[in-house]
């Protein structure tokens, strides 16, 4: 894998830059802050999803909203060129995708797909997240290159366990805990289901017997129902014959009853028709008797109607006459009132002429009174101003006295204000001491918490040490117990061979026994003569005796074999435990080291606590001193603030003196104006009395003038009323002339009303009988028709009665009742047996449902039992796998450390140019260098040796974990002197097995002997990149192979 180019747009201090990278070792040079580390950050962001800070928006150039990184690389999988583009935005989602520049299309897009593609094509062969891999292995950040190896064992273990993924074995075992629990629950569920299904199927045989019994009873009941049904059909047929006869009799009875009802209805209709005919004849006779009076009454009604019309006309003329007389009276009254108003207006005109001189005098006096009133108002205002000026004078005097008192009081506090600076300095010193005490108390509280946790850590370390020692002791005991295992295994093998030979011989004897028919020789088919000579009757007896003998020999040997097998299995377990004796010893050593380290940390915390407690004793009075100093500063502050008012108070006192002099001058002027105003206001009372005596002639003149101005209107009104009075007199005469033709109308109306009253009774009697008398012919015809209907219905009734009597004599009612009772009894028997059969059927159906369900339960029981067997086998296998995975972590760690140590040792020899020393990465992640019998730990190495050893281990770690052939070194010479920087540069140049090494530094040491140099500079806040081909040597010191040698 090789990175070919980096393109930046709006990234931090870069506006746009394109950097081309070549194989080999490349130095990226520039001053601090020029933007060198940004190039590594861009590679980490695009290829490994890593930024050393968050949020990612900090990666964008200031003032921009979108930035972009494009990294080109050659794949370690298919050796094709790909370009990874990742964008960063202020808000929203940013694009991340991979492009094939040759095919010009996107290969993958989106975070998940892009990370999967990069993991495959970068040659990363670990499940470690790419961001952690980049941060801890490929591009270690500044200042941490050797620091990770200088920490305590616990710190190193926490760092590198995660990198080597040792904890993943324990986590994998823990992850299987839920599965194991699930299988346990499944087994419990199977057991519960098996118990439930077994309980449900216990009565299956009882249900089957019950179904057979109910089926037999139901068949017998159905046969009885069939017999009863036959009897019922015979009785039902006889009942039907009797019922037909009864129905015929009922039909005849109905016909007789209908004929009788028709006869009665016809008789009633005839009686009603005859009565109506009689009433019509009587009405006709009454109309003939009242006909003359009816004619006279009708004529009188017509005459009265015409008289009533004349009466309405008379009323209208009388109303017109009344209105004319009323209008004549009103006009006469209006004429009289107008004449009186004219006399009054003429008298008012005379009064107005006499009031004009008095009105002129009234105007003169009112002007004099207004002037006197204005002088009086002026006098009131002057007196109010004088009173206000006196009040102002008194207030100014009081304010001057108060100002003098304030000035005296503040002058006395000036010495206290001058002490403010000194008191503030003391308070500041005390506050600093209080802050230090607060930090000390905070540290004490933190220490108490740390001490509590550290004591727990010491206890845990002690418990871990005890557990490790217990395991180690058990492993020692197992080692002693397993020493006899080879002898036991040999004895077991010998015994197993004997048992196998005996079993083979028994099998051969059984085969021969089966081959001998009837005890004869299997070849000659006759008794064996040799056995006869020995006194044995047949082959059956011979082989039977042989099997008894061999079986007696086999059973003791099998018992010995079983006992020895168990003993060997136990010894093998001891041997497996004994094989871990070294591991348990290392655990004991590690646990002792951890316990010692935790105990030392606890003692350090206790010492710090004691020191803080001693310092706290000296600050017992600090709180009281601080309160007193605060009060003193507050007192001086208030005094200083009050004394600052003295200049203002002196200025106020001078202003008050000026205001008092101005007030005195104003009081003198007001006194002079008041005297003049009092003289003018004294004449007001005399003028007011004289005006009252005059009696307001202006008002009387206005009233008289208004009345005199109405004379023309009144004269016109008098002329109008005179003309209206004349027209009203003429209207009254005309109304009297129209009333003359209606004389005698009242007497004529009275005569006609008397005639109507005399003939009214006869008239009304005629009207009541007239309609009925006109129906006499129709009613007589109806009476004749109804008599004929009576005769016809009587004949029909006689015929129906004869037929009914004849049919009633041939019907036996008691026989029908007897048959009905017999049929009812049969129906009851049939219903009872049908109900019994129905109950049998329901019981049978219920039992069949139970049996069907039971068959399903039996099938389910067999399935559950089978599933339980499979689950139990899976549980056993999973439990074994989980224990194996849980214990695999330390073994994998040691294997990885051996592989990494071998690779790191080779790289270290290449860097140092000397292979006499052996580098080893220990189980506690400490780096050791052994020269012969002398061994040094990492902390004992020189600075250059530490950097070389750390460089070798990190490169070996990178190669082992990822098979990657690229690495970054960010400021590796930080805090080094010139000699060490030169040594490190030479060491890095001697590294082999990597296609690309990028060294980022502001130091020019790396420009010598490298394959390329890229310089970064910042101009006007913008980073600029330029390559330096001239810095490249003809060839590197040591060629870079494309893969790490074995």
Buried (B, 14 or more C-beta within 10 A) or exposed (E): BBBBBBBBBBBBBBBEBEBBBBBBBBBBBBEEEBBBBBBBBBBBBBBBBBBEEEEBEEBBBEEBEBBBBBBBBBBBEEEBBBBBBBBBBEEEEBBBBBBEEEEEEEBBBEEEBBBEBBBBBBBBEBEBBBBBBBBBBBBBBEEBBBEBBBBBBBBBBEBBBBBBBBEBBBEBBEEBEEBBEBBEEBBEBBEEBBEBBEEBBEEBEEBEEBBEEBBEBBEEBBEBBEEBBEBBEEBBEBBEEBBEBBEEBBEBBEBBEBBBEBBEEBBEBBEEBBEBBBBBEEBBEBBEEBEEBBEBBEEBBEBBEEBEEBEEEBEEBBEBBEBBBEBBEEBBEBBEEBEEBBEEBEEBBEBBEEBEEBBEEBEEBEEBBEBBBBBBEBBEEBBEBBEEBEEBBEEBEEBBEEBEEBBEEBEEBEEBBEBBEEBBEBBEEBEEBBEEBEEBEEBBEEBEEBBEEBBEBBEEBBEBBEEBBEBBEBBBEBBEBBEBBEEBBEBBEEBBEBBEEBBEBBEEBBEBBEEBEEBBBEEEEEBBEEBEEEEBEBBBEBBEEBBEEBEEEBEEBEEBBEEBBEBBEBBBEBBEBBEBBEBBBBBBBBBBBBBEBBBEBBEEBBEBBEEBEEEBEEBEEBEEBBEBBBEBBEBBBBBBEBBEEBEEBEEBBEBBEEBBEEBEEBBEEBEEBBEEBBEBBEBBEEBBEEBEEEEEBBEBBBEBBEBBEBBEEBEEBBEEBEEBBEEBBEBBEEBEEBEEEBEEBEEBBEEBEEBBEEBEEBBEBBEEBBEBBEBBEEBBEBBEEBBEBBEEBBEBBEEBBEBBEEBEEEBEEEEBEBBEEBBEEBBEBBEBBBEBBEBBBEBBEBBEEBBEEBEEBBEBBEEBBEBBEEBBEBBEEBBEBBEEBBBBBBEBBEEBBEBBBBBBBBBBBBBBEEEEBBBBBBBBBBBBBBEEEEEBEBEEBEBBBBBBBBBBBBBBBBBBBBBBBBBBBBBBBEEBEEEBBBBBBBBBBBBBBBBBBBBBBBBEBBBBBBBBBBBBBBEEEBBBBEBEEEBBEEEBEEEBEEEBEE
